[in-house]
Amino acid sequence: MMIQTLLDYYLIPEDLLGGISLTDNPASGGAGFFQFGANNICYGPCQSGVAADLAGSREFDASKDIRRDGTTIHLPFDFTEVVDNLRLERYRQKVTPGREVFAESEPVRKLYYFMRECLPVSFRRQLQRAYFRDWRKLLFPAWPVDFTVDTLHEELLRRLMEASGVKKVPFIWFWPEGAPNCLIMTHDVETSAGRDFTSKLMDLDDSYGIKASFQVIPEKRYEVPDEYVSEIRSRGCEFNIHDLNHDGHLYRERGEFVRRAAEINRYLHRYDSRGFRAGAMYRNQEWYDVFEFSYDMSVPNVAHLEPMRGGCCTVMPYFIGKIVELPLTAAQDYSLFHILNDYSLDLWKQQVALIRERNGLISFITHPDYLIERRACTVYELLVDYLRQLVAREKIWAVLPGDVDRWWRARSKMRLIPQGNEWEIVGPERERARVAYAVLDGSRLVYELAGASPRNSSLS
């Protein structure tokens, strides 16, 4: 039997690996930190042993305790549980610095948001910089992009291929038409000033061939005229919901969350929106079952510069129940400009380069509110010019978040079936999909696209 999580990630046929099966054998003890190879920190129960803290994880390398019994490979941990622990950030309470306890304290947060409008912007930024001053010391997730979930899948497939003697395994490529990566641009509208700057920002985006989604706060912050919604959509952009009123209390307790989620769902239906992002990237993925949106964009890959630390440790979309999560994989403009005081493209280019190497989702948040300032707008213009050239040169799939949501759902329903000496993709949108191969190159696993498009066939 093959682990379903691995099959879902690649969409490989289960019977391809020479009769090799895979089982996981979690320890009976509690969860803790361990490593799977160098620098891949995991969280969960493990027969190899676990550490109570991140620093101790290096003493327990589970990759050394993988064993083979005939045609069965035994893992010393539950692969699916560990992947879910990372994606759903179940490790957070074990790595949260003491300072964050105060930031997540309801009385402290209530006091901050009450005083927020009274505090000068410069003073608020000083408080934020003080809060984030230790961010460079955080060991996990890895900065500036964490690939732990993706590496776990690659490493496990590599070991299975080595054990079975298979040098080449077909799978369904991650993006349509064989694109090497996907790029999305999103804009969160925080204030009435940002709302009023939206038209100019769309003009700027249009001049560089960028279409973006706009996440708009439906209550209290500012009015949302119907004409504003119509303009965003008439210009080929997406209109999504951004929290309820952005007061920092969406996830304060389950009962209040359920009440607010019902209001958010009402706005989703009122505006016929499909996407959502929580204010300040606050999140509790275990509670997403009450949401009715199709996709979410509230989970950072690595959240060192977010009020809520953590991160999902992947650059690929993933499902949270019925919801597709599109993780944020690049630093926010606010963090770059006002926390790091960095008005260059250096960090963004570094993150993009790393994500490109792993064929992942390149996702940005910028805010019209902060791009009003000339200096910040100039940097943003440099960014979209850089992205325009990159997309054209590398054939990156640059689309709206809703397009990614639809594709990821369609891809999850596709299957590979043998057709002579080749492979055929069946399922929805199969004509856009491409067959790829995971190939053993010495001790490395590399990906190659098939030379021809998959054959047409009837829907499965």
C-alpha positions as CSV (number, residue, x, y, z in Angstrom):
1,M,0.0,0.0,0.0
2,M,1.2,3.5,-0.9
3,I,0.7,6.5,1.3
4,Q,-2.2,8.5,-0.1
5,T,-0.6,11.8,0.7
6,L,2.3,11.0,-1.6
7,L,0.0,9.8,-4.3
8,D,-2.1,13.0,-4.1
9,Y,1.0,15.2,-4.3
10,Y,2.3,13.7,-7.5
11,L,-0.8,11.9,-8.9
12,I,1.3,8.9,-9.7
13,P,-0.2,5.5,-10.4
14,E,0.1,3.4,-7.2
15,D,1.4,0.2,-8.9
16,L,4.4,1.7,-10.6
17,L,7.2,1.0,-8.1
18,G,7.9,-2.7,-8.7
19,G,5.7,-4.1,-6.0
20,I,7.3,-2.0,-3.3
21,S,4.8,-0.9,-0.6
22,L,5.2,1.7,2.1
23,T,4.0,1.7,5.7
24,D,4.5,4.1,8.4
25,N,4.9,3.1,12.1
26,P,4.5,6.1,14.4
27,A,5.8,5.8,17.9
28,S,3.3,5.5,20.8
29,G,4.7,8.5,22.6
30,G,3.9,12.1,22.3
31,A,4.8,14.5,19.5
32,G,8.0,16.3,19.3
33,F,10.6,17.6,16.8
34,F,12.9,15.4,14.7
35,Q,14.7,15.7,11.4
36,F,14.4,13.8,8.2
37,G,17.7,14.2,6.6
38,A,19.8,17.4,7.0
39,N,17.8,20.5,7.9
40,N,14.3,19.1,7.4
41,I,12.7,19.7,10.7
42,C,9.5,17.7,11.3
43,Y,6.9,17.5,14.1
44,G,5.0,14.5,15.4
45,P,5.5,11.1,17.1
46,C,8.6,9.2,15.8
47,Q,10.2,5.9,16.7
48,S,13.6,7.5,16.2
49,G,12.9,9.7,19.1
50,V,11.8,13.3,19.4
51,A,13.0,16.5,21.1
52,A,10.9,18.9,23.1
53,D,12.4,21.9,21.3
54,L,13.7,22.7,17.9
55,A,17.4,22.8,18.9
56,G,17.2,19.2,20.0
57,S,15.7,18.0,16.8
58,R,19.2,17.4,15.2
59,E,19.8,14.5,17.6
60,F,17.0,12.5,16.0
61,D,17.3,11.8,12.2
62,A,14.4,9.6,11.2
63,S,15.9,9.0,7.7
64,K,18.5,6.7,9.3
65,D,15.8,4.5,10.7
66,I,13.9,3.7,7.5
67,R,14.1,-0.1,7.0
68,R,13.1,-2.5,4.3
69,D,11.4,-5.8,4.9
70,G,11.1,-7.7,1.6
71,T,9.0,-5.5,-0.6
72,T,7.9,-3.2,2.2
73,I,9.6,0.0,3.3
74,H,8.9,1.0,6.9
75,L,9.0,4.6,8.0
76,P,9.5,5.4,11.7
77,F,6.8,8.0,11.7
78,D,3.3,8.6,10.2
79,F,4.0,10.5,7.0
80,T,0.5,11.9,6.5
81,E,0.4,13.1,10.2
82,V,3.7,14.8,9.9
83,V,2.8,16.5,6.6
84,D,-0.5,17.7,8.1
85,N,1.3,18.9,11.3
86,L,3.4,21.2,9.1
87,R,0.8,22.3,6.6
88,L,-1.8,23.0,9.4
89,E,0.9,24.5,11.7
90,R,0.1,22.1,14.6
91,Y,3.6,22.7,15.9
92,R,3.1,26.4,16.5
93,Q,2.5,26.2,20.3
94,K,5.8,24.5,20.7
95,V,7.8,27.1,18.9
96,T,5.9,30.3,19.8
97,P,8.3,32.8,21.4
98,G,7.1,34.2,24.7
99,R,6.5,37.6,23.2
100,E,3.8,36.2,20.9
101,V,1.8,35.0,23.8
102,F,1.1,38.7,24.5
103,A,0.3,39.4,20.9
104,E,-2.2,36.6,20.9
105,S,-3.7,37.5,24.2
106,E,-7.2,38.8,23.8
107,P,-6.9,41.7,26.3
108,V,-3.6,42.8,24.8
109,R,-5.0,42.6,21.2
110,K,-8.2,44.4,22.2
111,L,-6.2,47.2,23.8
112,Y,-3.9,47.5,20.8
113,Y,-6.8,47.7,18.3
114,F,-8.7,50.1,20.5
115,M,-5.6,52.5,20.7
116,R,-4.5,51.8,17.1
117,E,-6.3,54.8,15.6
118,C,-5.0,57.1,18.3
119,L,-1.4,56.1,18.0
120,P,0.8,57.9,15.5
121,V,1.9,55.7,12.6
122,S,5.6,56.2,13.4
123,F,5.0,55.0,17.0
124,R,3.0,51.9,15.8
125,R,5.9,51.0,13.6
126,Q,8.3,51.3,16.5
127,L,6.2,48.9,18.5
128,Q,6.0,46.5,15.6
129,R,9.8,46.6,15.0
130,A,10.3,45.9,18.7
131,Y,8.0,42.9,18.5
132,F,9.8,41.5,15.4
133,R,13.4,42.2,16.6
134,D,14.2,38.5,17.2
135,W,12.9,37.3,13.8
136,R,16.4,36.4,12.5
137,K,17.0,34.0,15.4
138,L,14.0,31.9,14.6
139,L,15.1,28.4,13.5
140,F,11.9,27.1,12.0
141,P,10.3,27.4,9.5
142,A,13.4,28.1,7.4
143,W,13.9,31.7,6.1
144,P,13.3,33.1,3.5
145,V,11.3,30.1,2.1
146,D,10.6,26.8,3.7
147,F,10.3,23.6,1.5
148,T,10.0,21.0,4.2
149,V,6.7,19.5,3.0
150,D,7.9,19.5,-0.6
151,T,11.3,17.9,0.4
152,L,9.5,15.2,2.4
153,H,7.6,14.1,-0.7
154,E,10.6,14.3,-3.0
155,E,12.8,12.4,-0.6
156,L,10.2,9.7,0.0
157,L,9.6,9.1,-3.7
158,R,13.3,9.0,-4.3
159,R,13.8,6.3,-1.7
160,L,10.9,4.3,-3.1
161,M,12.4,4.5,-6.6
162,E,15.8,3.4,-5.4
163,A,14.3,0.4,-3.5
164,S,12.3,-0.7,-6.5
165,G,15.0,-0.2,-9.0
166,V,12.8,2.2,-11.0
167,K,14.7,5.1,-12.6
168,K,11.7,7.0,-14.0
169,V,8.2,7.5,-12.6
170,P,5.4,9.5,-14.5
171,F,3.2,12.0,-12.7
172,I,0.9,14.8,-13.6
173,W,2.8,18.1,-13.7
174,F,1.9,20.8,-11.2
175,W,0.9,23.6,-13.6
176,P,-1.0,23.9,-16.9
177,E,0.7,23.6,-20.2
178,G,3.9,22.5,-18.5
179,A,4.6,26.0,-17.0
180,P,7.5,25.9,-14.6
181,N,5.8,27.9,-11.9
182,C,2.7,29.8,-11.1
183,L,2.5,33.5,-10.1
184,I,-0.3,35.4,-8.4
185,M,-0.5,39.1,-7.3
186,T,-2.9,40.1,-4.6
187,H,-3.8,43.4,-3.0
188,D,-5.3,43.8,0.4
189,V,-7.3,47.0,0.9
190,E,-6.9,48.3,4.4
191,T,-8.3,51.8,4.5
192,S,-10.5,54.2,2.5
193,A,-7.3,55.8,1.1
194,G,-6.3,52.4,-0.2
195,R,-9.7,51.9,-1.7
196,D,-9.5,55.3,-3.4
197,F,-6.1,54.4,-4.8
198,T,-7.3,51.1,-6.3
199,S,-8.0,52.5,-9.8
200,K,-4.5,53.9,-10.1
201,L,-3.0,50.7,-8.9
202,M,-5.0,48.8,-11.5
203,D,-3.6,51.2,-14.1
204,L,-0.1,50.5,-12.9
205,D,-0.6,46.8,-13.0
206,D,-2.2,46.9,-16.4
207,S,0.8,48.8,-17.8
208,Y,2.9,45.7,-16.9
209,G,0.4,43.1,-17.9
210,I,-0.5,42.2,-14.3
211,K,-4.0,41.2,-13.2
212,A,-4.6,41.0,-9.4
213,S,-7.2,40.1,-6.9
214,F,-8.4,42.7,-4.4
215,Q,-9.3,41.7,-0.9
216,V,-11.8,44.2,0.6
217,I,-13.0,44.5,4.2
218,P,-16.8,44.4,4.1
219,E,-17.6,46.1,7.4
220,K,-16.7,49.2,9.4
221,R,-13.3,50.2,7.9
222,Y,-14.8,52.0,4.8
223,E,-17.7,52.0,2.5
224,V,-17.7,49.5,-0.4
225,P,-19.8,51.0,-3.2
226,D,-21.3,48.8,-5.9
227,E,-19.4,50.8,-8.5
228,Y,-16.1,50.0,-6.8
229,V,-16.8,46.3,-6.9
230,S,-18.0,46.6,-10.6
231,E,-14.9,48.5,-11.6
232,I,-12.5,45.8,-10.2
233,R,-14.3,43.1,-12.0
234,S,-14.9,45.0,-15.2
235,R,-11.1,45.4,-15.5
236,G,-10.4,41.7,-15.3
237,C,-9.5,41.6,-11.6
238,E,-10.9,39.5,-8.8
239,F,-12.9,40.9,-5.8
240,N,-12.4,38.8,-2.6
241,I,-13.3,39.2,1.0
242,H,-10.7,40.4,3.5
243,D,-11.7,39.4,7.1
244,L,-15.0,40.8,8.4
245,N,-13.9,44.1,10.0
246,H,-10.1,43.5,10.4
247,D,-10.2,44.1,14.2
248,G,-8.0,41.2,15.1
249,H,-10.7,39.1,16.9
250,L,-11.9,36.7,14.2
251,Y,-10.3,33.7,15.9
252,R,-10.6,34.8,19.5
253,E,-12.9,31.9,20.5
254,R,-14.9,29.3,18.7
255,G,-18.4,30.7,19.3
256,E,-17.6,34.2,18.2
257,F,-15.7,32.8,15.2
258,V,-18.7,30.8,14.1
259,R,-20.9,33.9,14.3
260,R,-18.4,36.0,12.3
261,A,-17.8,33.2,9.8
262,A,-21.5,33.2,9.1
263,E,-21.3,36.9,8.3
264,I,-18.3,36.4,6.1
265,N,-20.1,33.7,4.2
266,R,-23.0,36.0,3.8
267,Y,-20.7,38.6,2.2
268,L,-19.1,35.9,0.0
269,H,-22.5,35.1,-1.4
270,R,-23.6,38.8,-1.7
271,Y,-20.5,39.7,-3.7
272,D,-20.4,36.3,-5.5
273,S,-16.7,36.0,-4.3
274,R,-14.8,32.7,-4.1
275,G,-11.7,33.8,-2.2
276,F,-10.8,35.0,1.4
277,R,-7.9,36.3,3.4
278,A,-8.0,37.0,7.2
279,G,-6.9,40.3,8.6
280,A,-3.2,40.3,9.6
281,M,-2.9,36.7,8.4
282,Y,-4.5,35.4,11.6
283,R,-5.6,31.9,11.1
284,N,-6.8,28.6,12.7
285,Q,-6.9,26.0,9.9
286,E,-8.7,23.5,12.2
287,W,-11.8,25.8,12.1
288,Y,-12.1,26.3,8.4
289,D,-14.9,23.7,8.2
290,V,-17.5,26.5,8.7
291,F,-16.3,28.7,5.8
292,E,-18.0,28.5,2.5
293,F,-15.4,30.1,0.3
294,S,-13.6,28.1,-2.3
295,Y,-10.0,29.1,-1.5
296,D,-8.1,30.8,1.2
297,M,-4.9,32.9,1.1
298,S,-4.2,33.4,4.9
299,V,-1.4,31.0,5.5
300,P,2.2,32.1,5.0
301,N,4.9,29.7,3.9
302,V,7.1,31.1,6.7
303,A,5.7,33.7,9.1
304,H,8.7,35.2,10.8
305,L,7.4,38.8,9.9
306,E,3.7,38.1,10.7
307,P,2.0,38.8,14.0
308,M,1.2,35.1,14.2
309,R,4.4,33.1,13.7
310,G,4.5,29.7,12.1
311,G,4.1,28.7,8.4
312,C,2.8,25.9,6.3
313,C,6.3,24.9,5.0
314,T,5.3,24.3,1.4
315,V,5.2,26.3,-1.8
316,M,2.4,24.2,-3.3
317,P,-1.4,24.7,-2.9
318,Y,-3.0,22.2,-0.6
319,F,-6.5,21.2,0.6
320,I,-7.9,22.0,4.0
321,G,-11.0,19.9,3.8
322,K,-12.9,21.3,0.8
323,I,-11.0,24.6,0.7
324,V,-7.9,25.1,-1.4
325,E,-5.1,27.0,0.4
326,L,-2.9,29.2,-1.7
327,P,0.0,30.0,0.7
328,L,1.7,33.3,0.8
329,T,5.3,32.6,-0.4
330,A,6.8,36.1,-0.6
331,A,7.2,38.8,2.1
332,Q,4.5,41.4,2.3
333,D,5.3,44.9,1.2
334,Y,4.5,46.3,4.6
335,S,7.0,43.9,6.2
336,L,9.7,44.8,3.7
337,F,9.2,48.6,3.8
338,H,8.3,49.2,7.4
339,I,9.7,46.3,9.5
340,L,12.9,45.7,7.6
341,N,13.2,49.2,6.2
342,D,14.2,47.7,2.9
343,Y,13.3,49.5,-0.3
344,S,15.0,47.2,-2.7
345,L,13.9,44.1,-4.6
346,D,16.7,41.9,-3.1
347,L,14.6,39.8,-0.7
348,W,11.7,39.4,-3.2
349,K,14.2,38.3,-5.9
350,Q,15.8,35.9,-3.5
351,Q,12.5,34.3,-2.6
352,V,11.3,34.1,-6.3
353,A,14.6,32.4,-7.3
354,L,14.3,29.8,-4.5
355,I,10.6,29.1,-5.4
356,R,11.4,28.8,-9.1
357,E,13.9,26.1,-8.4
358,R,11.2,24.0,-6.7
359,N,8.5,24.8,-9.3
360,G,6.2,26.3,-6.7
361,L,3.6,29.0,-6.3
362,I,5.0,32.5,-6.3
363,S,2.4,34.6,-4.4
364,F,2.6,38.3,-3.4
365,I,0.6,40.6,-1.1
366,T,0.9,44.3,-1.6
367,H,-1.4,47.0,-0.3
368,P,-2.7,50.0,-2.2
369,D,-2.6,51.8,1.1
370,Y,1.2,51.6,1.4
371,L,1.9,52.1,-2.3
372,I,0.5,55.6,-2.3
373,E,3.8,56.7,-0.9
374,R,6.0,57.5,-3.9
375,R,9.1,55.7,-2.7
376,A,7.2,52.5,-2.1
377,C,5.3,52.8,-5.4
378,T,8.6,53.1,-7.2
379,V,9.8,49.8,-5.7
380,Y,6.5,48.1,-6.5
381,E,6.8,49.3,-10.1
382,L,10.3,47.8,-10.3
383,L,8.8,44.6,-8.9
384,V,6.0,44.3,-11.5
385,D,8.5,45.2,-14.3
386,Y,10.8,42.4,-13.1
387,L,7.9,40.0,-12.9
388,R,6.7,40.9,-16.4
389,Q,10.1,40.1,-17.8
390,L,10.4,36.9,-15.8
391,V,7.0,35.6,-16.8
392,A,7.7,36.3,-20.5
393,R,11.1,34.8,-20.4
394,E,10.4,31.7,-18.3
395,K,6.8,31.1,-19.5
396,I,5.5,31.2,-15.9
397,W,1.7,30.8,-15.5
398,A,0.7,34.3,-14.2
399,V,-3.0,34.3,-13.4
400,L,-5.6,35.2,-10.8
401,P,-6.0,33.2,-7.6
402,G,-9.3,31.9,-8.7
403,D,-7.7,30.3,-11.7
404,V,-5.2,28.5,-9.5
405,D,-8.1,27.3,-7.3
406,R,-9.9,25.9,-10.3
407,W,-6.8,24.3,-11.7
408,W,-5.8,22.6,-8.4
409,R,-9.3,21.2,-8.0
410,A,-9.2,19.9,-11.6
411,R,-5.7,18.4,-11.2
412,S,-6.7,16.6,-8.0
413,K,-9.3,14.7,-10.0
414,M,-7.0,13.7,-12.9
415,R,-5.4,10.3,-13.2
416,L,-2.7,8.6,-15.3
417,I,-3.5,5.5,-17.3
418,P,-1.2,3.5,-19.5
419,Q,-1.6,3.7,-23.2
420,G,0.9,1.4,-24.9
421,N,4.3,2.6,-24.0
422,E,3.0,6.1,-23.0
423,W,0.8,7.6,-20.4
424,E,-2.5,9.3,-20.9
425,I,-4.1,11.9,-18.5
426,V,-7.8,11.5,-18.0
427,G,-10.1,13.8,-16.0
428,P,-11.3,17.4,-16.1
429,E,-9.1,19.9,-18.0
430,R,-6.9,17.1,-19.1
431,E,-6.1,19.0,-22.3
432,R,-4.1,21.6,-20.3
433,A,-2.3,19.0,-18.2
434,R,1.1,17.5,-19.0
435,V,2.8,14.3,-18.2
436,A,6.1,14.7,-16.3
437,Y,8.7,12.3,-14.9
438,A,10.5,12.0,-11.6
439,V,13.9,10.8,-12.6
440,L,16.8,9.5,-10.5
441,D,19.9,11.4,-11.3
442,G,22.5,9.8,-9.1
443,S,21.3,10.5,-5.5
444,R,19.0,13.3,-6.7
445,L,15.5,13.4,-7.9
446,V,14.9,15.6,-10.9
447,Y,11.7,16.4,-12.9
448,E,11.4,16.2,-16.6
449,L,8.4,17.1,-18.8
450,A,7.3,14.5,-21.4
451,G,8.2,15.5,-24.9
452,A,4.6,15.4,-26.2
453,S,1.2,16.5,-24.9
454,P,-1.0,13.7,-23.4
455,R,-3.4,12.1,-25.8
456,N,-7.0,13.0,-25.9
457,S,-9.5,10.7,-24.3
458,S,-12.9,10.6,-22.9
459,L,-13.4,12.0,-19.4
460,S,-12.9,9.5,-16.6
